[in-house]
């Protein structure tokens, strides 16, 4: 019985999707690689594996998992792309996922992907939303829920931008603290004396001795100086130190911005801003 025959049978006999013999997979995703989010991912995986194992009519095929990736675009989600490819190859009949926002936060992607899956004879069950793409009114409900998920993604993007702007106004250093010669304490850069001497040496050799970056790298290596991994300092590391305005006492955050929260296109903010 294919997915369209199941739809007719469900309508005629008032049955549920769980009453049919299907090959089932699940899709799980979290949008950050922080520990608490990865813990959430493990919870998603455990939940679906238990759910599918409890249903005697369903044959569990596998799970598809994307970690630390955004939901606004699907082209960077390798497991999602693999899942779509396997659906086209007829490897399963049903995808279980937690909710619409886990599947995609882009309304167009949500609709186009679920419609494409139906052409392959594959339905999607959004567990928390009680939404099944096999239902005839699914398009309307999915459009509404996907639009809400997309709007929440936009609001999150705006909140992050606002937070970054306020942090910069307060002089808080954003990003990681992997900058040689400094450590970050309460949002401020504090000089590390034992590393600072090497930084001063680099600038002295470059500015006063007129040495190039490769020559400086050799001098540091011959002196036994190593980076945090125990390796000689590379050309790119030394060049990065020389061009980094933080060593002049200047800091500027948010020098770039996304053109649109659904786009990966990055634009530089004018310097006077």
C-alpha positions in Angstrom: 0.0 0.0 0.0 1.5 3.3 -1.1 1.3 6.6 0.7 -1.7 7.8 -1.3 -3.6 4.5 -0.8 -2.9 4.9 2.9 -4.4 8.4 2.9 -7.6 7.0 1.4 -7.7 4.1 3.8 -7.2 6.4 6.8 -10.1 8.6 5.7 -12.4 5.6 5.1 -11.6 3.6 8.3 -10.5 6.5 10.6 -7.2 4.9 11.3 -3.8 6.5 12.2 -0.5 6.4 10.4 0.9 4.2 13.2 -1.6 1.4 12.1 0.3 0.8 8.9 3.4 -1.3 8.1 6.0 1.3 7.2 9.7 1.8 7.0 10.5 4.7 9.2 13.4 7.0 9.9 13.8 10.1 12.1 15.4 13.5 11.6 16.9 15.4 14.5 18.8 18.7 14.6 20.2 21.3 17.0 21.4 24.7 15.9 24.4 25.0 18.2 27.2 22.7 19.3 27.0 23.9 23.0 26.8 21.1 25.5 23.2 21.7 26.6 22.0 21.7 23.0 23.9 18.5 22.2 22.3 17.0 25.3 18.9 18.0 23.7 20.0 16.3 20.5 20.7 13.1 22.5 17.3 13.4 24.0 15.7 13.7 20.6 17.5 10.6 19.3 16.6 8.5 22.3 13.0 9.7 22.1 12.5 8.7 18.5 14.4 5.4 18.8 12.1 4.4 21.7 9.0 5.7 19.9 9.8 3.7 16.7 10.8 0.6 18.7 7.4 0.6 20.5 5.3 0.4 17.3 5.1 -3.2 16.0 3.9 -2.0 12.6 6.9 0.2 11.9 10.4 -1.0 10.8 13.1 1.4 12.1 15.5 2.0 9.2 17.9 4.7 10.7 18.2 8.2 12.0 19.5 11.3 10.3 21.2 13.9 12.6 22.6 17.4 12.0 24.6 19.0 14.8 25.3 22.7 15.3 23.6 23.8 12.1 21.1 26.5 11.4 17.5 25.7 10.4 17.1 28.6 8.1 18.9 26.9 5.2 19.0 23.3 4.2 22.0 23.4 1.8 24.5 23.2 4.6 22.8 20.2 6.4 24.6 17.1 5.2 22.3 14.6 6.9 19.2 16.4 5.7 20.5 16.3 2.1 21.4 12.6 2.5 17.9 11.9 3.8 16.3 13.6 0.8 18.5 11.6 -1.5 17.6 8.3 0.2 13.9 9.2 0.1 14.2 9.5 -3.7 15.8 6.1 -3.8 12.8 4.6 -2.0 14.7 3.5 1.2 11.8 4.5 3.6 8.2 5.5 3.7 7.9 7.9 6.7 10.1 10.5 8.4 9.5 11.4 12.1 10.7 14.7 13.4 10.1 16.7 16.6 8.5 19.8 15.1 8.4 22.0 12.1 11.2 24.3 13.4 13.5 21.3 13.7 12.8 20.4 10.1 13.3 23.9 8.6 12.7 27.5 9.7 12.3 28.6 6.1 8.7 28.4 5.0 9.6 27.9 1.4 12.0 25.0 2.3 9.5 23.4 4.5 6.8 23.3 1.8 9.1 22.4 -1.1 10.8 19.6 0.7 7.6 18.0 2.1 6.0 18.3 -1.3 9.1 16.7 -3.0 9.0 13.9 -0.4 5.4 13.2 -1.2 6.3 12.7 -4.9 8.7 10.0 -3.7 5.9 8.4 -1.7 7.3 9.6 1.7 5.3 11.4 4.4 6.6 13.5 7.3 5.2 13.3 10.8 5.9 16.4 13.0 5.4 14.8 16.4 4.9 17.8 18.6 2.8 19.7 16.1 0.5 16.7 15.5 1.0 17.3 11.8 1.3 14.6 9.1 1.9 15.6 5.5 -0.2 12.7 4.4 -3.3 14.7 5.6 -5.0 16.6 2.8 -5.1 19.9 4.8 -1.4 19.7 5.7 -0.3 22.4 3.3 -2.3 25.1 5.0 -1.3 24.0 8.5 2.3 23.5 7.6 2.5 27.0 5.9 1.1 28.5 9.1 3.5 26.7 11.4 6.5 27.1 9.1 5.8 30.9 8.9 5.7 31.1 12.7 9.0 29.2 12.9 10.6 31.5 10.3 9.4 34.6 12.2 10.8 33.2 15.4 14.1 32.7 13.6 14.0 36.4 12.4 13.3 37.6 16.0 16.2 35.5 17.3 18.5 37.0 14.7 17.4 40.6 15.7 17.9 39.9 19.4 21.4 38.6 18.7 22.2 41.7 16.6 20.9 44.0 19.3 22.9 42.1 22.0 26.1 42.4 19.9 25.5 46.2 19.4 25.0 46.8 23.1 28.0 44.7 24.0 30.2 46.8 21.6 28.8 50.1 23.1 29.9 48.9 26.5 33.3 47.9 25.3 32.8 44.2 25.8 35.0 42.0 23.6 33.0 39.5 21.6 34.1 36.2 20.3 36.7 33.8 21.6 39.8 34.7 23.6 42.3 32.8 21.5 44.5 35.8 20.9 48.2 35.5 21.7 49.3 37.8 24.5 45.9 38.4 25.9 43.3 36.5 28.0 39.7 37.6 28.3 38.3 38.4 31.7 34.7 39.6 32.1 34.6 40.8 28.5 37.9 42.7 28.7 41.3 41.8 27.2 44.0 41.5 29.8 47.7 41.2 28.9 49.5 37.9 29.6 53.1 39.0 30.5 54.8 35.7 29.5 53.2 35.9 26.0 53.4 39.7 25.7 57.1 39.7 25.4 57.0 37.6 22.3 54.4 39.8 20.7 56.6 42.9 21.4 59.5 41.0 19.8 57.5 40.3 16.6 56.6 44.0 16.2 60.2 45.1 17.0 61.7 42.7 14.4 59.1 43.8 11.8 59.1 47.6 12.4 62.7 48.3 13.6 64.7 45.4 12.0 62.8 45.4 8.7 62.4 41.6 8.8 59.7 39.8 6.8 57.2 37.5 8.4 59.0 34.3 7.4 62.3 35.5 8.8 60.5 36.4 12.1 59.0 32.9 12.2 62.5 31.3 11.8 63.9 33.5 14.6 61.1 32.5 16.9 61.4 28.8 16.0 65.2 28.9 16.5 64.6 30.6 19.9 62.5 27.6 21.0 59.2 29.5 21.1 56.1 27.4 20.4 52.4 28.0 20.1 49.8 26.5 22.5 49.9 23.2 20.5 53.6 23.0 20.9 54.3 23.7 17.2 56.4 26.5 15.7 54.5 29.7 15.0 53.2 29.7 11.4 53.5 32.4 8.8 49.7 33.1 9.0 49.8 33.4 12.9 52.6 36.0 12.8 50.9 37.9 10.0 47.7 37.8 11.9 49.4 39.3 15.0 50.9 42.2 12.9 47.7 43.2 11.3 45.4 42.8 14.3 44.4 46.2 15.6 43.9 44.8 19.1 47.7 45.0 19.5 47.4 48.8 19.0 44.8 49.0 21.7 41.9 49.2 19.3 38.8 47.0 19.2 35.9 47.0 16.8 33.1 44.4 17.0 30.4 43.6 14.4 32.4 44.7 11.4 30.2 42.5 9.2 26.5 41.7 9.1 24.2 39.3 7.3 22.3 40.9 4.5 19.2 38.9 5.4 18.7 36.3 8.2 17.7 33.7 5.6 20.8 34.4 3.5 24.4 33.4 4.0 25.6 36.6 2.2 27.9 38.7 4.4 28.4 42.5 4.0 31.0 44.8 5.6 29.7 47.6 7.7 31.0 51.0 6.6 34.1 52.0 8.7 32.4 55.3 9.8 29.7 53.2 11.5 
